């Protein structure tokens, strides 16, 4: 089992899948989420077979869990400092350069439309790219810029 010494401090998911020990027919699966590796107390869990209803002991395999909002550092799993929630979702950036590129894209009046999914901007949520949300997203970007300036000055 991995530990925090491996560098990951973010969410972890333990998952297991095996045939039922009683009937041998149906797959018994289970996934368990943990806040981090320190929250894992044991590497086994129990789950019932959906066919014969017998209780099976499962050995968990652990992997990094990526939250749906993606506002964590991909290398250490730590929560990002430069993020701001909106009613549509979370706007987050890794650095000042990332923020500058996002601001340039959102504030651009004319954007190139590529059919390929090859750039960072093509993967942005539709609500960030939407014209009707442009002013709201730019306000959030201004808040992030102020927070960035405050963090670099202190």
CORLIN-V397197 format. One record per run of one state. SS is the DSSP state (a for helix, b for strand, c for the rest). FROM is the first residue (numbers start at 1). TO is the last residue. If there is no record, write none. Layout:
# CORLIN-V397197
{{SS	FROM	TO} {SS	FROM	TO}}
This chain:
# CORLIN-V397197
{{c	1	3} {a	4	6} {c	7	11} {b	12	19} {c	20	26} {b	27	34} {c	35	36} {a	37	39} {c	40	43} {b	44	48} {c	49	54} {b	55	59} {c	60	60} {b	61	64} {c	65	71} {b	72	72} {c	73	78} {b	79	79} {c	80	82} {b	83	85} {c	86	89} {b	90	92} {c	93	95} {a	96	107} {c	108	120} {a	121	123} {c	124	125} {a	126	129} {c	130	130} {a	131	153} {c	154	154}}
